[in-house]
């Protein structure tokens, strides 16, 4: 997430998400708050479904963002906005689907 500019309606950010049903997606939120779909929800055999643990990785090098699930690269995207910023973790359960349990461990940030 990039710092919000004085005239921006939203913080510019990239969103990478994984659904327990076996889909992932990648989006860019622009300064005006609109979203650009970089990867529409896509099924991937790399995702362990249900309550299984998934290991997620996002590598940003130059203008490239590579996302991996359980050690398998599932997509590389060209970043139109990528500067020093913040990272965040978020978990959400679809409405009326019951309880949600999310655990985030072994978070590593490295710079090369």
C-alpha positions in Angstrom: 0.0 0.0 0.0 1.3 3.4 -1.0 0.8 6.5 1.2 -2.4 8.3 0.3 -1.8 11.5 -1.6 -3.5 14.8 -0.6 -6.0 14.6 -3.5 -6.4 10.8 -3.5 -9.7 9.1 -2.7 -7.9 5.9 -1.8 -4.4 4.5 -1.0 -2.9 2.9 -4.1 -2.4 -0.8 -3.3 -2.1 -4.3 -4.7 -4.4 -7.0 -3.4 -3.5 -10.7 -3.6 -6.1 -13.0 -2.2 -6.7 -16.8 -1.9 -10.1 -18.3 -1.3 -10.5 -21.6 0.6 -12.5 -23.0 -2.4 -9.3 -23.0 -4.5 -9.3 -19.6 -6.3 -6.9 -16.6 -6.2 -7.0 -13.1 -7.6 -4.9 -10.0 -8.0 -6.1 -6.4 -8.1 -4.8 -2.9 -8.1 -6.7 -0.1 -6.3 -6.1 3.2 -8.0 -5.9 6.7 -6.3 -9.5 7.4 -7.3 -10.6 4.2 -5.5 -11.4 2.2 -8.7 -10.1 -1.3 -9.1 -8.1 -2.8 -12.0 -8.3 -6.6 -12.3 -4.8 -8.0 -12.9 -6.0 -11.6 -12.3 -9.7 -12.4 -12.1 -10.6 -15.1 -9.6 -8.9 -18.2 -11.0 -8.8 -21.8 -9.8 -5.4 -23.2 -9.0 -4.3 -26.7 -8.2 -1.6 -25.1 -6.0 -4.2 -24.1 -3.5 -5.0 -26.5 -0.7 -8.8 -26.3 -0.2 -10.9 -26.3 2.9 -9.1 -25.8 6.2 -5.7 -26.9 4.9 -2.7 -24.5 5.4 -1.5 -22.6 2.4 1.9 -20.8 2.2 1.7 -17.6 0.2 4.6 -15.5 -1.2 4.7 -12.2 -3.0 8.0 -11.1 -4.5 8.4 -7.5 -5.8 11.5 -7.0 -8.0 11.7 -4.0 -10.2 8.3 -3.5 -11.8 7.4 -7.2 -11.5 5.2 -8.8 -8.8 5.3 -12.6 -8.7 2.7 -14.4 -6.5 3.3 -18.0 -5.3 1.1 -20.5 -3.5 2.7 -23.4 -1.7 6.0 -22.9 -3.6 4.4 -22.7 -7.1 4.4 -19.4 -8.9 0.8 -18.8 -10.1 1.4 -15.4 -11.8 3.7 -12.5 -12.6 2.3 -9.1 -13.1 3.8 -5.7 -14.2 3.4 -3.1 -11.4 2.5 0.3 -12.6 2.8 1.7 -9.1 5.4 0.2 -6.8 7.4 2.2 -4.3 8.3 1.8 -0.7 5.1 1.4 1.3 3.3 -0.8 3.7 2.1 -4.4 3.7 -1.0 -5.7 5.4 -2.7 -9.0 6.1 -6.5 -9.4 6.0 -8.9 -12.3 6.5 -12.6 -12.3 5.6 -15.4 -14.8 5.6 -18.2 -14.5 3.0 -21.6 -13.6 4.5 -23.5 -16.4 6.1 -20.8 -19.0 5.7 -20.0 -19.6 9.4 -16.9 -19.0 11.4 -13.5 -18.0 10.0 -10.1 -18.8 11.5 -7.0 -17.3 10.0 -3.5 -17.7 11.3 -0.5 -15.8 9.9 2.9 -17.1 10.9 6.5 -16.8 9.6 6.0 -13.4 8.0 9.3 -12.4 6.4 10.2 -9.2 4.7 13.5 -9.2 2.8 15.2 -6.6 0.6 17.7 -7.5 -2.1 
